[in-house]
Structures are given as structure tokens and as C-alpha cells.
Amino acid sequence: TVLMGSQGPRASPNIPTFGFLFDIDGVLVRGKTPISAAKKAFQKLVNSQGQFLVPVVFVTNAGNCLRQKKADQLSHILGISQDQVVMSHSPLRMFKRYHDKCVLVSGQGPLLDIAQYLGFCQPITIEILRETYPLLDMVDHDRRPKVLVTVVLFGEPVRWETNLQLIIDVLLTGGCPGKPYHQASYPHIPVLACNMDLMWMAEAQSPRFGHGTFMVCLENIYKKITGKELKYEALMGKPSELTYHYAEYLIRMQAAQRHWKEPIQTLYAIGDNLMTDIYGANLYNRYLEEKNSRKGSKGPPATATNCRSVLVCTGVYNPHTEVPSDTRESITETVFHGHRDFRFDPALVEPDHIVPDADAAVDLIYQLENFFFLLETSNQCGL
């Protein structure tokens, strides 16, 4: 067995002091189709027993399934556990003050199962609300003739017009749909939203609408009706710091389970979307730098000292049509695809590294970290 790295053969493997945060869509897969470079990359992440050589977490803005299903979907690339997956809705586990409330959930997939898995005891779907108040859905002409305290947006729904109508009803009636709108319902009941991606990459040649597009519709309808801004109690999924806090927590747990004594100092976030993956990694890096510069600061514990952003060219990112050099004129209208509540900062969408694909990203990071891996691994991991 020979250990190889940027400096040639070595006597013993390194103890990792860094971790990987992999995006999924556009980095590892496009729709249900694996990206070939991802398989090559994963051959370098595990040893001959299938154990990870470094801590690895998969951070996706998808929110239409349970963590285990997302882990199963990646099994054709590499066997992983659900404990390595961060969904856009994963941080909702921390919002315990809403878990015993009656909440309206919007999105698609097994919404009740997802909500209950996250700790919500009384979730109600748009479909249940629609059946309870059939007169509210006037777009579906065939269907013409509990108090909700929170709205949770998991992801883009299938029937946008129904979801938009009923969510607006709930917000404008103080959680009592079926009653007349009244202006006293502002500020409205809390809204928790997951996944702010305006677009995402599937099998199609061009990006598809994401949940961020649905949120733009909801925000603008609400403002058009009321003249006021829709407010969010919390925004989750990349680029939110909440998601990176949770991902780093899972990285630290993996390192502890493997009895790696050295602290994880650097996180490498690999993604295909400037406005989510790169913005989020750079925003979290800014948070870590500020936190580590202040002794005794409060907030969630974080051992990492920095978070580096690595952009791949296999998904949403198009190297030929991105941020122009002159960002002064109409930049927010022409380029910024981030959410309304995230201020555009050109520095935050500037990746630390740009590489062709996930395989090149792993090679680069190993070189940067002077990390060595077993040459025989790629021949024995069965990929």
C-alpha cells in the first residue's frame, strides 16, 4: 500500500483537520442521473473498507423528502447514512417553540411525515385545509360550493395557485381561514421558509424554477394586497447561516465518532450555485472570522476557523454569463438571484476556487491540505 499526495509517498495517513460540505444537485447528480466526476471523487474519499477518510456532509436545499430517502438516492454513488445529510428543513428541529403548535405546511412529498420527523405535533397540509374549507379554492371550478399559528414552507408545491391562495388566506385572517380579511392581522403569524433557490439544475439544459421563485410570488402577492412586506421568522437552507451551523455540527460529530482528535479547522463547501452555495459558504466564513476575533462571544459553538467556497461547472453556474465587472448599475435586477432578505455583496458571490467538477474539487482540496490517501482505495471501493 502506498500513500500518495502532493508531495509523493508518505509513511502514514494524515489526521484530517478539514471537512467537506457537498451540494447534491448539479454537483453529484443532475435530476436522477449521477455525474461521472462525482463517482471518481468519491473513490478518493473512502478507504478500502468504505470508511470516509475525512468528515463529509451533504448539504442540499431539497426539502421534499426525509433525510433517509435522500441518503438512499445517493447510494448509487456511495453508501452514506442519513446522519450525513442536511436537508433545507433540517434546522427546523431547533425550533422547538413551534413544535406543539398547529402549523400549515406547504410543499410536496410526504409533508406530514417530514413535519412529524422534525418534531411538529400538529401539522396540517394545504390539501387538508382545502378539504376543510372548499370555498377558499376558487381557481378549481369543480370544487366551488382550527386556528393555524404558523406557516412552514418546505419547498415549491405542485399546484402553485392553490397554495398561494390559501397561504394568503391564512396570513390575512390571523390563522383563521374562512373568515374575512382584516388589517389587524399585521404583523402576520410566523412564517418559516426552507430553500430559497430561485432555480435549480435537473436533466433539462436550462435551470428550473425553485422554491425561491414560489416565495417571490407569495411575497409580491402579499405586498400587492396589503401594501406591506411579508416577514419571515426564519429562513433556512443555503445560504442561511443556520444551515451551515447544523452542517458543521454534523461534521464535528463524525470526527468524534472516528476518534479523530485534531479539531476540524477548515470547511470546504462545494457547490454549483453562486447565489446559494458560494454566497452561503462565504457568509458563514465571514461569521466564523468575526466570531473567532471576539473572545467570549455568544452563539452556537463552532470550532472551524474558516469556510472555503469551491464552485464547480457541472450545474447552474455558467462561466460565460455571470457577474459583470461593473456591479454598480442595476446589479440587483440583472444578476442577483438571491432572496430578498439577503443583501447583495459582490464579495460574497466570489468563490475561493473554481474547478470543472467534484473530482477536481477533491484533488484541489487534498493538495491544499497536503492530505494523503491510499492509492489502492479506488480499486477496492467498488465504485
N, C-alpha and C positions, 0 to 999 in steps of 0.2 A: 504494500500500500504506500503510495506517495502522496504527500500533502503538497498542494500547489497553490500559488497565489502570485501577486505581482512581483515578488522577489525571488521566485523559484522554489525548490524543495525546502521543506521545513520539518523539524523533528516532531512537533506536536501541534494539534489544532488550537486555535485561539479560543479564549472565552469571550463570547460576544458582549459588547458594550453598546450595541445598537439593535434596533428592531425595524421591521418592515410593516408599513401600512399600505396594503394593496387595494386600490379600487378594483371593481369587478368588470362592469360593463364598459367595453371599449379598451380594456387593458388585458383582461383574461379571456373574455368571451365577447362575441357580438350577437346579441339575442341568445340563442341556444348553441351557437357554433363556437367551439374553442378557437382561440387564436394560437397558431402553431408556436409562436415565440414563447407563449406562456408555459407550454409543456417543457420547452428547453430550460426556461428559467427555473422551474420547479425541480428539475433534476439537480440543480445546484443548491437547493435549499434543504435537502434531506440527506441523511446518511443511508447506508445500505440496509438498516433496519426500519427505514421510513420515518425516523425521528428528525424533527427540524433541527438544523444547525444553529439557527438564530430564532428569536421570537418573531412570529408572523401573525398579523391580524388582517382580516379582510373587511374593509370599510365600504359599505355600499349605501347609496341613497335609496335603494329599493325598499319598499315597505308593504308589499302586497302578499307577504308570506311569513311563516315562522322562521326563526334562525336555523332550525334543523333542516328545513327544506332547502334553504339557500346553501347550506353546507353540503347537502346531498347533491345539489345541482353542480357543485364543483368537483364531485367525486370522480368524474371522468378525466380530470386533470391531476388531482391529488386528493388523497383521503384526509379530510380535516374534520375537526369537531365543531359543534355549534358554539363552543366557548371561544372560538377564533373569529367569529363573525359578529360584526357590528352593523345592524340594520339602521335605517334612518330613525326608526321608532325606539331603538334600544334604550336611549336615555330616559324615556318615559317611566322606566322602573324607579327613577329617583323622585318622581313627582307624586309622592305618597299622599299628599294632602288632597288629591283629586280621586284617589283610588276607590273611595267609598261613595263617590257622588254618581248621580245619574248623568252619563255623558253621551252625546251624539257622536258617532264615529262615521267618517266618510272615507271612501277609497274603494279598493276591490280586493278580491281574495277572501280568505276566511277571517273576516273582520272581527267577529265575536271571539274566535279562538285567539287571535292576536291580542285583542284588548284584555282578555282574561289572563293570558300568559304574562302580560305586562303588569298585572295587578288590579285592573279595573273590575269592580264587582257588579256594576250596573250599566253595561254598555247597551246602547240602542243604535241600530243601523238606520240608514236613510230608508231602506226598504220597510223596516218595521214602522217607522214614522209615517211613511207614505200609506201603509195599510191602515194605520190608526186614524189618519186624517186624509181621506181620499180626495176631499175637495181642494186641498192645497196644491195638488199637482194638476194644473190646468193645461199643461202642454200636451199631456197624454189624453186626447179627447175621448178615448174609450173608457177612461176612469172618472169622467165628470160625475156628478152626483151619483200625565206625569210631568212634571216640570223638569226641564233639562238645565243643568247648571254649568256645563262646559261643552265645548265643541272640540273634537280631536280630528285633525285632518291627517290621515295616514298616507294618502297618495292620490293620484288622479283617479277619478271614478270612471265607470263605463258610460253612464248617462249624465253628462255634464249639466244639461238644462234642469233636470230634476234635482240634482244635488245643489246646484246654485240657488234654485228657488227655495228649497226647504231650509237650507242653511241661513239664507237671508231672513226667512220667516222666523226662525229660532232666535236670531240675533236681534231682530226688531221687535220682538214680543217679550223680551226678557226671559226666554226659555219656555214660553207658553204658546206654542204654535196653535193656530186655530182662533186666537184672539186678535183683535185689531192691532195694527201697528201703533206704537205710541212713542213719542220722542223722549220720554223719560227713561228709555232703555239705553241711555248712553252715560257713562261707558257701558258697553255691552258685556254680556257674560264672557268669561275667559275663552280664548281660542289658542289651542296648542297645535302647531303645524310641524309636520315632518317632511323632509325632502323638498328643497327649494329649486331643484334643477329646472331651468326653463326648457331645456332639451336634453335628450339622451340618445345614445347610438345603439341601434339594433341591427338587423340584417340589411335594412334599406340603405341606399347610397347616401342619403341625407339624414340629418338628425330628426328625431320625432319629438312632438310636444311632450313635456314632462309635467310634473305636479306644479312646478313654478308657474307654468302657463295658466293652469287652473286657478292658482292663487291670484295671479294678475287679474283674471276675470272677476273673481269674487271681490277683490279689493276695489276695483273700479265700479262694479255694480253697487256695492255698499256706499261708496262715496257719491255716486251719481244720485242715489235715492236720498241720502241723508245730508250730504254736503260735508261729511266728517270722515276722518281716516279710520279704516279698520285697524284695530290694535291687536297685537299678538302677545299673549302671556309668555310664550317661549317659542323659539324657532330651533328645530333640531335637524340633524343631518348635516352633511358638509354644505357650507363652510363654517357652521356653528362651532364655537369652542367647546360646547357641551359634548359634542360627538368625539372630539379629539381627547378630551379628558377621559371619557369612557374607554376609548381605544387604548390610551396609554395605561389605564388601569389593567386591562386585559393583557397587555404586553408584560407588565410587571408580574402579573400572576403566572404567566407562562415561565418567565425566568425563575421565579421562586420554585415552581414545580420541578424544574430541571436542576435545581440546586446550583444555578449559576450565581456566584457570589458577587461578581462585579455589577455595579449599578448600570442600568441602561441609560446612557447619556444622550444618544442621538436617535431620533426617529426619522425614517425616510418614508415620505408619503409619495406613492407612485400613482399617477392618475392621468386622464386624458382630457380633462376639462379645466380650462383656465379659471373659470368663474366659481368653481366649486372645489376641485381638488387642490389647485395651486393657491388660490385665494385662501382657502381654509388652512392649508399647511403653513403658509406664510403668516397668517393671522395668529395661529397658535404659537408659531416661533416667536412672534413679537410679544405675545403674552408670557412665554417662558423667559425671554430675556428680561422683561420688565420685572417679573416675579423674582428671578434669581438676583436681580440687582437691589432688591429691597429685602433686608433681613427681617425675619419675624412677620412676613406678610401673611394675611389670612387667605382662605380659599381652599379649593380641593388640593390634596397633596399631589405634587408632581416631581419626579426625580430627574426627568430629562432636562438637559440644558438647552437643547435646540431641536428644531424640526425642519428638515430639509425637504424641499419640493422637487420632484422629478417628473417631468412631463414626457409622455410617450405620444407617438404619432399614429396610433392604431385605432383611434376613436373619434371623439368630437373635434379635437384640435386639428386645425388645418394650417400648416405653416405658411400658406400663401395668402391667407385672408384674416390676419389677426390685428392686434393693436397697432395703429399707425404711430409714427414717431411724434407727430404733433397731437397731443391729447387735450389741447385747450378748447377746441371748438366742438360742441355737440357730442362730446365723448360719451356721455351717459345715454344719449339717444341712439347713437350709431353702433356702439361697441359693447357697453356694459350689459351683460345678461344676468348679472347677479340680482338678488332680491332687493326690493325697495328699501328695506331697513338696513342694508349693508352699504355703507358709503364707498363709492368707487375711489380706489387709491391705486394709481399705476404701479406702485412698488409691490403691491400685494398680488398682482397677476403676472409678475416676472418670476419665472421658475429659476431655481438654482441650477438646474441641469435640464437639457433637452436631449432625449435619446430616441432611437427609432421604435423600440418596443420594450416589453418587460424583460426579455432576456438580456438586452443591452443594459437595462437599468440595474439588474443584479450584478453583472460584470463590473459596471462602474462603481457601485457601492462597495463591493468587495475590495476593489482596488483602492478606493478612498480610505477604507477602514483597515487596509493591509490584512485582510482576513483570508484564511486559507481553508480549502475544502478538499475532501477526498476525491482523487481522480476516479477511483473505482465506483463512486456513488452513481454516476449517470448510467453505468452499465448494470446496476443491480436494483434500481428502484422501480423497475418495471414500467417505465413511462415511455 
